[in-house]
Amino acid sequence: MIDNNNVKVIVYDNSLKFINYLIYNKMKYESLEKCNDYFLLVIDYEDYKKIKRRYKTKIVKYYGKRNIKNIIINNKYLLISFFISLCVLYLLTNTIFKIEINTTDEVVKTRILESLNNNGISLYKKKKSFKDLAKIKEKILNENEDILEWIEIKNKGCIYKIELTKRVINKDTNDNNSPSSIIAEKDGLIKHITVSSGVKMKEINEYVKKGDILISGNVVKNNELITQISSDGEVYAETWYYVNITVPFNYIEYEPTNKIVNHYYLDIFGHEFTLIGKYDSNKTLNTKKLILDKPYLFFKLYKEEKQVYNYKEYNINEDEAYKKAIESSEKQILKRLDKDEYIISKKVLKKEVNSSKIYLEVFFKVYENIAVSTNVEEFVPQTTTMGEYEYYIGE
């Protein structure tokens, strides 16, 4: 009967000397077969080690626990890979990769994201249990009762979807009616001023500096403060900008596409092993982020976001570079302006050209709103006789 400690071996000797060797050493064996130039037999592993010292041998089969151990040793790399795959699969399926909040209100969204983060819910962290989610939901609702009526956290795979209802705030509060003044956000030459409420302190074509009071919330008569009101009005002024810009004669323009590839991979002792999203191209802008790094793990998990783009090379002359520099400088100014604001004029103050590029310094006059609301200033009675300012009290 075959024992768990037995092995099937080939002994490369087919002479009677080997049979005599087995009998002389009282070695028990099973299913002895004689072939052309070797014997095939099943024997105890300890006896096999004795035979091995005298004859050339080869084990062809293990039995019992030794067989299991041999299978593990022979397939250790496959088993290690399988174990790593299970660990990675577990980590990926229990990790938050995206949080969606169903609101366009950026203030509310920021508040909710902060609350979620404070309660352990953020990107690349472990997902919470159903019981924990219920507690977190109730806590967030209590912490943000001034802006939230209801909130629900739904788990969709590796995504948390946050459904919420904003609390309706009574608009008949007096916050907007608190005393305030309007001051200049920057230096400028006033070109237009209208006052709905408050005291007009400046006139058209008057130069003002940043911080100057344009419309005051202090209503004064005979050098005495009558009341303080909320100022309202519009003040547009001519303001000034300098733009320094350099345009090379040879350059490449990149045009991003809508294609984004998320590449997840493991770093094991400096070697990369792709999990999903492998994409090889020289037309990508890559951003790499470490999303899992624990001291008890022998690997790190990275996310590499690949923004696919197209590019085109340009070779232009001095005139074309000059025109492009002017256009680019205008774009920089227009980015700052609202729809009712515009460029009044522009002038090139400095131009330098060398073999590879052109440099311009451009001065802009701009028509823009310089009014910004602030708390009403402290009233200080005048010690000299002053003329009265014109004031308006809006409805």
C-alpha positions in Angstrom: 0.0 0.0 0.0 1.4 3.4 -1.0 2.2 5.6 2.0 2.0 9.4 2.2 5.7 9.6 2.6 6.4 7.5 -0.6 7.8 8.7 -3.9 7.9 7.2 -7.4 11.5 7.2 -8.7 13.6 6.2 -11.6 16.8 4.4 -10.8 19.2 4.4 -13.8 20.4 0.8 -13.3 18.7 -2.4 -14.5 21.1 -5.0 -13.0 20.4 -7.5 -10.3 22.9 -5.7 -8.1 20.2 -3.1 -7.5 17.7 -5.7 -6.5 20.2 -7.2 -4.1 20.9 -3.7 -2.7 17.2 -3.3 -1.9 17.0 -6.7 -0.2 20.3 -6.4 1.7 19.2 -3.0 3.1 15.7 -4.3 3.8 14.0 -1.5 1.8 10.3 -2.0 1.2 9.1 -0.9 -2.2 5.9 -1.0 -4.4 5.3 -1.7 -8.1 8.8 -2.4 -9.1 9.1 -2.2 -12.9 12.2 -3.1 -15.0 12.7 -1.1 -18.2 15.4 -1.1 -20.8 18.0 0.8 -18.8 16.3 1.7 -15.5 14.0 0.5 -12.7 10.8 2.3 -11.8 9.5 1.8 -8.3 7.6 3.4 -5.4 9.6 3.7 -2.2 9.8 5.5 1.1 11.4 8.9 0.8 14.0 8.2 3.5 15.1 5.1 1.6 15.1 7.1 -1.6 17.7 9.4 -0.1 19.9 6.4 0.7 19.6 5.1 -2.9 20.4 8.6 -4.3 23.8 8.5 -2.6 24.7 5.4 -4.6 22.7 5.5 -7.8 21.6 8.1 -10.3 17.9 8.7 -9.7 15.0 11.0 -10.6 11.7 11.5 -8.7 8.7 11.4 -11.1 5.9 11.6 -8.5 5.3 12.6 -4.9 2.5 11.3 -2.7 0.5 12.8 0.2 1.6 16.1 1.8 5.0 16.0 0.1 3.1 16.0 -3.3 1.2 19.2 -2.2 4.5 20.8 -1.1 6.1 19.9 -4.4 3.2 21.4 -6.4 3.5 24.7 -4.4 7.3 24.9 -5.0 7.0 24.2 -8.7 4.2 26.8 -9.1 5.3 29.3 -6.6 5.5 32.2 -9.1 2.1 31.4 -10.4 0.7 31.2 -6.9 2.4 34.5 -5.8 1.0 36.2 -8.9 -2.5 34.8 -8.1 -2.2 36.0 -4.5 -1.1 39.5 -5.6 -4.0 39.6 -8.1 -6.5 38.8 -5.4 -5.0 41.4 -3.1 -5.1 44.1 -5.8 -8.6 43.1 -6.8 -9.7 43.4 -3.2 -8.0 46.8 -2.8 -9.4 48.1 -6.1 -13.0 46.9 -5.4 -12.9 48.4 -1.9 -11.3 51.7 -2.9 -13.1 55.0 -3.7 -12.0 56.2 -7.2 -14.7 58.9 -7.8 -17.1 61.0 -5.8 -20.0 62.6 -7.6 -22.2 65.3 -5.9 -25.4 66.2 -7.7 -25.2 70.0 -7.3 -23.8 72.9 -9.3 -23.5 75.1 -6.3 -19.7 75.2 -5.7 -20.0 76.5 -2.2 -22.3 73.6 -1.2 -20.1 71.1 -3.1 -16.9 72.4 -1.3 -18.6 72.2 2.1 -19.9 68.6 1.5 -16.4 67.5 0.2 -14.8 68.8 3.3 -17.4 67.1 5.5 -16.9 63.8 3.6 -13.1 64.1 4.0 -13.4 64.8 7.7 -15.4 61.6 8.0 -12.9 59.4 6.1 -14.5 59.5 2.7 -12.2 60.8 0.0 -10.5 59.6 -3.2 -8.4 56.4 -3.0 -9.5 55.6 0.6 -11.2 52.4 1.6 -15.0 52.3 1.2 -17.2 52.4 4.3 -19.6 49.7 5.5 -23.4 50.3 5.2 -23.6 50.9 8.9 -20.7 53.5 8.8 -22.3 55.3 5.9 -25.5 55.7 7.8 -23.7 57.3 10.7 -21.6 59.5 8.5 -24.7 60.7 6.5 -26.5 61.7 9.8 -23.4 63.5 11.1 -22.9 65.5 7.8 -26.6 66.4 7.9 -26.3 67.7 11.4 -23.0 69.6 10.7 -24.5 71.3 7.6 -28.1 71.8 8.6 -27.8 75.5 7.5 -27.4 74.4 3.9 -28.8 70.9 3.7 -32.3 69.5 3.9 -31.5 65.9 3.0 -28.5 63.9 1.9 -28.0 60.3 0.7 -24.7 58.5 0.0 -25.0 55.7 -2.6 -22.3 53.2 -3.4 -22.0 52.3 -7.1 -19.0 50.0 -7.6 -16.0 52.2 -6.9 -18.0 55.4 -7.1 -19.8 57.3 -4.3 -22.8 59.3 -5.6 -24.0 62.0 -3.2 -27.6 63.0 -3.6 -28.7 66.0 -1.7 -31.4 68.7 -1.3 -30.3 72.2 -0.4 -32.2 74.0 2.4 -34.2 76.9 1.2 -32.9 80.1 2.8 -35.3 82.9 3.5 -34.3 85.7 1.2 -36.1 88.4 3.3 -33.1 88.7 5.6 -31.5 92.1 6.3 -27.9 90.9 5.5 -27.9 92.7 2.2 -29.2 95.9 3.8 -26.3 96.2 6.2 -24.4 99.5 5.9 -21.7 99.3 3.2 -19.6 101.5 0.9 -18.2 101.0 -2.5 -14.4 101.5 -3.0 -12.0 101.3 -5.9 -10.6 97.9 -6.5 -7.6 99.4 -8.4 -6.2 102.7 -9.7 -8.1 104.3 -12.6 -9.7 107.3 -14.3 -13.5 107.3 -13.8 -15.5 107.2 -17.1 -18.9 106.3 -15.8 -20.6 106.4 -12.4 -24.2 105.7 -11.4 -25.5 105.6 -7.9 -28.7 103.7 -6.8 -28.1 104.3 -3.1 -25.4 105.9 -1.0 -23.3 109.1 -1.3 -21.4 109.8 -4.5 -17.8 110.7 -3.6 -16.2 111.0 -7.0 -16.9 112.4 -10.4 -16.3 111.5 -14.0 -12.7 112.1 -15.3 -11.5 112.1 -11.7 -8.4 110.0 -10.9 -8.8 107.5 -8.1 -6.4 105.1 -6.3 -7.0 101.6 -5.0 -9.1 101.7 -1.8 -10.6 105.2 -2.5 -14.2 105.5 -1.5 -16.4 105.9 -4.6 -19.9 105.6 -3.0 -20.2 106.0 0.7 -22.7 104.4 3.0 -22.5 107.4 5.4 -25.2 110.0 4.8 -23.9 113.3 6.3 -25.6 116.7 6.6 -24.1 119.8 8.2 -21.0 117.7 9.2 -23.2 115.3 11.2 -23.9 111.6 10.5 -27.6 111.2 9.7 -27.7 107.5 9.0 -25.7 104.6 7.4 -27.1 102.7 4.5 -26.1 100.0 2.0 -24.4 101.5 -1.0 -25.3 100.4 -4.5 -24.1 101.6 -7.9 -21.8 101.2 -10.9 -18.4 102.7 -11.4 -16.4 102.1 -14.6 -12.9 103.5 -15.1 -10.1 103.6 -17.5 -7.4 101.3 -16.1 -3.9 100.3 -17.3 -2.0 97.1 -17.9 1.4 96.1 -19.1 1.9 92.8 -20.9 5.3 91.3 -21.6 5.2 88.5 -24.2 7.8 86.5 -26.2 6.9 84.5 -29.4 9.5 82.1 -30.9 9.8 81.8 -34.7 9.7 78.0 -34.4 7.2 76.5 -32.0 4.7 73.7 -31.4 1.1 74.1 -30.5 -0.7 71.4 -28.6 -4.3 70.7 -29.0 -5.9 68.5 -26.3 -8.4 65.9 -27.4 -11.3 64.6 -25.3 -9.5 61.3 -24.9 -8.2 60.6 -21.4 -6.7 57.2 -20.5 -6.4 56.2 -16.8 -3.5 53.8 -16.4 -3.3 51.9 -13.1 -0.1 49.9 -12.4 1.8 48.3 -9.5 5.4 49.3 -8.6 7.1 46.2 -7.2 10.7 46.8 -6.3 11.1 49.4 -9.1 9.4 47.3 -11.8 6.0 48.3 -13.3 3.2 45.9 -13.7 0.1 47.2 -15.5 -3.3 46.4 -14.1 -5.6 48.3 -16.5 -5.4 51.1 -19.1 -2.0 50.6 -20.7 -1.5 53.1 -23.5 1.8 53.8 -25.2 2.1 57.0 -27.2 4.3 60.0 -27.5 1.3 62.2 -27.8 0.2 62.3 -24.2 0.6 64.6 -21.3 1.0 62.3 -18.3 0.2 63.1 -14.6 1.2 60.4 -12.1 -0.3 60.0 -8.6 0.5 57.6 -5.8 -2.8 56.2 -4.5 -1.7 53.3 -2.4 1.5 53.0 -0.3 1.4 51.0 2.9 4.4 49.9 4.9 3.1 46.4 5.2 2.7 45.9 1.5 5.5 45.1 -0.9 4.1 47.1 -3.7 2.8 50.6 -4.5 -0.3 51.4 -6.6 -0.1 54.3 -9.0 -2.6 56.1 -11.2 -1.3 57.7 -14.3 -3.7 60.0 -16.1 -2.8 60.4 -19.8 -4.3 63.3 -21.7 -4.1 62.6 -25.4 -3.3 65.6 -27.6 -2.5 66.5 -31.2 0.3 68.9 -32.0 1.4 71.0 -35.0 4.8 72.6 -35.6 5.0 76.2 -36.9 7.8 78.1 -38.6 6.9 81.8 -38.9 8.7 85.1 -39.9 9.1 88.3 -37.9 5.8 89.9 -39.2 3.8 86.8 -38.3 5.4 86.5 -34.9 4.7 90.2 -34.2 1.0 89.7 -35.1 0.8 86.6 -33.0 2.4 88.5 -30.0 -0.2 91.3 -30.3 -3.1 88.7 -30.5 -1.8 86.8 -27.5 -1.3 89.9 -25.4 -4.9 90.9 -26.2 -6.2 87.5 -25.2 -4.4 87.8 -21.8 -6.2 91.1 -21.1 -9.6 89.9 -22.4 -9.4 86.9 -20.0 -9.7 89.4 -17.2 -12.7 91.3 -18.5 -16.4 90.7 -18.3 -18.8 91.2 -21.2 -19.5 94.8 -20.6 -15.7 95.6 -20.3 -13.3 96.2 -23.2 -9.9 97.3 -24.4 -9.8 101.0 -25.2 -6.4 101.1 -26.9 -3.0 99.5 -26.9 0.5 100.6 -27.7 3.8 98.7 -28.2 6.3 100.3 -25.8 9.2 98.0 -26.5 10.2 95.6 -29.3 13.2 93.3 -29.5 14.0 90.8 -32.2 16.8 88.2 -32.4 17.4 85.1 -34.6 14.9 82.9 -32.8 12.2 85.0 -31.2 10.5 88.4 -30.8 9.8 90.2 -27.5 7.1 92.9 -27.0 6.1 95.1 -24.1 2.5 96.2 -24.7 0.6 98.9 -22.8 -3.2 98.6 -22.6 -5.9 101.1 -21.7 -9.0 99.2 -20.5 -12.6 100.1 -19.7 -13.6 98.1 -16.7 -15.7 98.0 -13.5 -13.6 99.0 -10.5 -16.3 99.0 -7.8 -16.2 96.6 -4.9 -18.4 96.6 -1.8 -16.9 96.8 1.7 -18.0 97.6 5.2 -19.0 101.2 5.7 -16.1 103.4 6.8 -16.0 105.1 10.2 -17.5 108.6 10.1 -15.0 111.3 11.1 -16.5 114.8 11.4 -14.6 117.4 9.3 -12.9 120.3 11.1 -13.2 122.6 8.1 -16.2 123.7 6.1 -17.0 121.2 3.4 -19.5 121.2 0.7 -22.3 118.6 0.8 -22.1 115.6 -1.3 -25.0 114.4 -3.4 -26.6 111.3 -2.0 -29.2 108.7 -3.1 -31.3 106.3 -1.1 -32.5 103.4 -3.2 -35.8 101.7 -2.7 
